[in-house]
Amino acid sequence: MTYHTKYTMGEAIRQYEKAFNALGDPTRRTIFKKLQNGPLPVVAIAKGLTVSRPAVSQHLKVLREAQLINISSQGAQNIYEIDPKGIIAMRDYLDQFWNEALDRFKQLAEQSEKKKTKSK
């Protein structure tokens, strides 16, 4: 199993779990999607959402703790943007399944080729 080199195996497991859990909430997925096109202040993030501003702040906190977003200050505003660390942890976790699926596909293709060769 491979994980991003910044994490030990135990940390990576905790990291991808936090990231997947954070994105399990539809409001947090919406917030995360809003940040897809670049950094935004909380006012822009909250615009159009059906939850209160304090609730948006709580969702941002969860996303930040899952290392899916970063926060920086520009004057009096907090600016949020996507943090690749959480995404990398999720991708590394999912890659193990992709690699296994590719290995199985390769084995099936090789077995099929052997059968074709034997039947000729």
CYANA upper distance limits for C-alpha pairs under 8 A (distance plus 0.5 A):
  1 MET  CA     96 GLN  CA      6.69
  2 THR  CA     92 ASP  CA      7.08
  2 THR  CA     93 TYR  CA      8.30
  2 THR  CA     96 GLN  CA      7.80
  3 TYR  CA      7 TYR  CA      7.43
  3 TYR  CA      8 THR  CA      8.18
  3 TYR  CA      9 MET  CA      7.26
  3 TYR  CA     12 ALA  CA      6.96
  3 TYR  CA     89 ALA  CA      7.36
  3 TYR  CA     92 ASP  CA      5.83
  3 TYR  CA     93 TYR  CA      7.57
  4 HIS  CA     12 ALA  CA      7.99
  4 HIS  CA     88 ILE  CA      7.30
  4 HIS  CA     89 ALA  CA      7.02
  4 HIS  CA     92 ASP  CA      7.13
  7 TYR  CA     11 GLU  CA      6.02
  7 TYR  CA     12 ALA  CA      5.86
  8 THR  CA     12 ALA  CA      6.60
  9 MET  CA     13 ILE  CA      6.80
 10 GLY  CA     14 ARG  CA      6.91
 11 GLU  CA     15 GLN  CA      6.45
 12 ALA  CA     16 TYR  CA      6.59
 12 ALA  CA     89 ALA  CA      6.61
 13 ILE  CA     17 GLU  CA      6.67
 13 ILE  CA     89 ALA  CA      8.43
 13 ILE  CA     93 TYR  CA      8.38
 14 ARG  CA     18 LYS  CA      6.63
 15 GLN  CA     19 ALA  CA      6.72
 15 GLN  CA     66 ALA  CA      7.11
 15 GLN  CA     67 GLN  CA      8.30
 15 GLN  CA     86 GLY  CA      7.11
 15 GLN  CA     89 ALA  CA      6.72
 15 GLN  CA     90 MET  CA      8.37
 16 TYR  CA     20 PHE  CA      6.55
 16 TYR  CA     86 GLY  CA      7.05
 16 TYR  CA     87 ILE  CA      8.48
 16 TYR  CA     89 ALA  CA      5.47
 16 TYR  CA     90 MET  CA      5.27
 16 TYR  CA     93 TYR  CA      7.41
 17 GLU  CA     21 ASN  CA      6.43
 17 GLU  CA     90 MET  CA      8.40
 18 LYS  CA     22 ALA  CA      6.45
 18 LYS  CA     65 GLU  CA      8.30
 18 LYS  CA     66 ALA  CA      5.47
 19 ALA  CA     23 LEU  CA      6.82
 19 ALA  CA     63 LEU  CA      7.98
 19 ALA  CA     66 ALA  CA      5.39
 19 ALA  CA     67 GLN  CA      7.61
 19 ALA  CA     68 LEU  CA      7.12
 19 ALA  CA     86 GLY  CA      6.22
 19 ALA  CA     87 ILE  CA      7.93
 19 ALA  CA     89 ALA  CA      8.40
 19 ALA  CA     90 MET  CA      7.37
 20 PHE  CA     24 GLY  CA      6.68
 20 PHE  CA     90 MET  CA      7.62
 21 ASN  CA     25 ASP  CA      8.07
 22 ALA  CA     28 ARG  CA      7.32
 22 ALA  CA     62 VAL  CA      6.80
 22 ALA  CA     63 LEU  CA      6.45
 22 ALA  CA     66 ALA  CA      7.11
 23 LEU  CA     28 ARG  CA      6.34
 23 LEU  CA     29 ARG  CA      5.78
 23 LEU  CA     63 LEU  CA      8.37
 24 GLY  CA     28 ARG  CA      8.15
 24 GLY  CA     29 ARG  CA      7.82
 25 ASP  CA     29 ARG  CA      6.80
 26 PRO  CA     30 THR  CA      6.70
 27 THR  CA     31 ILE  CA      6.74
 27 THR  CA     49 LEU  CA      8.34
 27 THR  CA     59 HIS  CA      8.10
 28 ARG  CA     32 PHE  CA      6.49
 28 ARG  CA     59 HIS  CA      6.43
 28 ARG  CA     60 LEU  CA      8.03
 28 ARG  CA     63 LEU  CA      7.74
 29 ARG  CA     33 LYS  CA      6.53
 30 THR  CA     34 LYS  CA      6.71
 31 ILE  CA     35 LEU  CA      7.08
 31 ILE  CA     45 ILE  CA      6.88
 31 ILE  CA     60 LEU  CA      8.43
 32 PHE  CA     36 GLN  CA      7.13
 32 PHE  CA     69 ILE  CA      8.45
 32 PHE  CA     82 ILE  CA      7.87
 34 LYS  CA     45 ILE  CA      7.26
 35 LEU  CA     39 PRO  CA      6.40
 35 LEU  CA     40 LEU  CA      7.12
 35 LEU  CA     45 ILE  CA      8.44
 35 LEU  CA     80 TYR  CA      8.00
 35 LEU  CA     81 GLU  CA      6.36
 35 LEU  CA     82 ILE  CA      6.77
 36 GLN  CA     82 ILE  CA      7.56
 38 GLY  CA     81 GLU  CA      6.78
 38 GLY  CA     82 ILE  CA      8.18
 39 PRO  CA     79 ILE  CA      6.70
 39 PRO  CA     80 TYR  CA      5.81
 39 PRO  CA     81 GLU  CA      4.85
 39 PRO  CA     82 ILE  CA      7.96
 40 LEU  CA     44 ALA  CA      6.63
 40 LEU  CA     45 ILE  CA      6.99
 40 LEU  CA     79 ILE  CA      5.87
 40 LEU  CA     80 TYR  CA      5.89
 40 LEU  CA     81 GLU  CA      7.15
 41 PRO  CA     45 ILE  CA      6.95
 41 PRO  CA     77 GLN  CA      7.03
 41 PRO  CA     78 ASN  CA      6.26
 41 PRO  CA     79 ILE  CA      4.95
 41 PRO  CA     80 TYR  CA      6.59
 42 VAL  CA     46 ALA  CA      6.47
 42 VAL  CA     56 VAL  CA      8.45
 42 VAL  CA     57 SER  CA      8.28
 42 VAL  CA     78 ASN  CA      7.28
 42 VAL  CA     79 ILE  CA      7.35
 42 VAL  CA     80 TYR  CA      7.77
 43 VAL  CA     47 LYS  CA      6.76
 45 ILE  CA     49 LEU  CA      8.38
 45 ILE  CA     56 VAL  CA      8.48
 46 ALA  CA     51 VAL  CA      8.42
 46 ALA  CA     52 SER  CA      8.41
 46 ALA  CA     53 ARG  CA      6.86
 46 ALA  CA     56 VAL  CA      6.82
 51 VAL  CA     55 ALA  CA      6.52
 51 VAL  CA     56 VAL  CA      7.17
 52 SER  CA     56 VAL  CA      6.83
 53 ARG  CA     57 SER  CA      6.82
 54 PRO  CA     58 GLN  CA      6.85
 55 ALA  CA     59 HIS  CA      6.75
 56 VAL  CA     60 LEU  CA      6.64
 57 SER  CA     61 LYS  CA      6.68
 58 GLN  CA     62 VAL  CA      6.91
 59 HIS  CA     63 LEU  CA      6.80
 60 LEU  CA     64 ARG  CA      6.52
 60 LEU  CA     69 ILE  CA      8.30
 61 LYS  CA     65 GLU  CA      6.61
 62 VAL  CA     66 ALA  CA      6.72
 63 LEU  CA     67 GLN  CA      6.84
 63 LEU  CA     68 LEU  CA      5.80
 63 LEU  CA     69 ILE  CA      6.36
 64 ARG  CA     68 LEU  CA      6.23
 64 ARG  CA     69 ILE  CA      5.41
 64 ARG  CA     70 ASN  CA      6.59
 64 ARG  CA     71 ILE  CA      8.19
 66 ALA  CA     86 GLY  CA      6.77
 67 GLN  CA     83 ASP  CA      6.62
 67 GLN  CA     84 PRO  CA      8.20
 67 GLN  CA     85 LYS  CA      6.43
 67 GLN  CA     86 GLY  CA      5.31
 68 LEU  CA     82 ILE  CA      6.31
 68 LEU  CA     83 ASP  CA      5.41
 68 LEU  CA     84 PRO  CA      7.10
 68 LEU  CA     85 LYS  CA      7.19
 68 LEU  CA     86 GLY  CA      5.27
 68 LEU  CA     87 ILE  CA      7.06
 69 ILE  CA     80 TYR  CA      6.96
 69 ILE  CA     81 GLU  CA      5.83
 69 ILE  CA     82 ILE  CA      4.74
 69 ILE  CA     83 ASP  CA      4.93
 69 ILE  CA     84 PRO  CA      8.33
 70 ASN  CA     80 TYR  CA      6.12
 70 ASN  CA     81 GLU  CA      5.85
 70 ASN  CA     82 ILE  CA      6.63
 70 ASN  CA     83 ASP  CA      5.99
 71 ILE  CA     78 ASN  CA      6.87
 71 ILE  CA     79 ILE  CA      6.04
 71 ILE  CA     80 TYR  CA      5.13
 71 ILE  CA     81 GLU  CA      7.11
 72 SER  CA     78 ASN  CA      6.17
 72 SER  CA     79 ILE  CA      5.71
 72 SER  CA     80 TYR  CA      7.08
 73 SER  CA     77 GLN  CA      6.19
 73 SER  CA     78 ASN  CA      5.11
 73 SER  CA     79 ILE  CA      6.42
 74 GLN  CA     78 ASN  CA      6.83
 74 GLN  CA     79 ILE  CA      7.32
 83 ASP  CA     87 ILE  CA      7.98
 84 PRO  CA     88 ILE  CA      6.45
 85 LYS  CA     89 ALA  CA      6.78
 86 GLY  CA     90 MET  CA      6.84
 87 ILE  CA     91 ARG  CA      6.57
 88 ILE  CA     92 ASP  CA      6.46
 89 ALA  CA     93 TYR  CA      6.76
 90 MET  CA     94 LEU  CA      6.74
 91 ARG  CA     95 ASP  CA      6.42
 92 ASP  CA     96 GLN  CA      7.39
 93 TYR  CA     97 PHE  CA      8.16
 94 LEU  CA     98 TRP  CA      7.04
 95 ASP  CA     99 ASN  CA      6.53
 96 GLN  CA    100 GLU  CA      6.74
 97 PHE  CA    101 ALA  CA      6.61
 98 TRP  CA    102 LEU  CA      6.65
 99 ASN  CA    103 ASP  CA      6.64
100 GLU  CA    104 ARG  CA      6.73
101 ALA  CA    105 PHE  CA      6.61
102 LEU  CA    106 LYS  CA      6.59
103 ASP  CA    107 GLN  CA      6.75
104 ARG  CA    108 LEU  CA      6.70
105 PHE  CA    109 ALA  CA      6.61
106 LYS  CA    110 GLU  CA      6.62
107 GLN  CA    111 GLN  CA      6.63
108 LEU  CA    112 SER  CA      6.54
109 ALA  CA    113 GLU  CA      6.63
110 GLU  CA    114 LYS  CA      6.71
111 GLN  CA    115 LYS  CA      6.79
112 SER  CA    116 LYS  CA      6.81
113 GLU  CA    117 THR  CA      6.71
114 LYS  CA    118 LYS  CA      6.68
115 LYS  CA    119 SER  CA      6.66
116 LYS  CA    120 LYS  CA      7.04
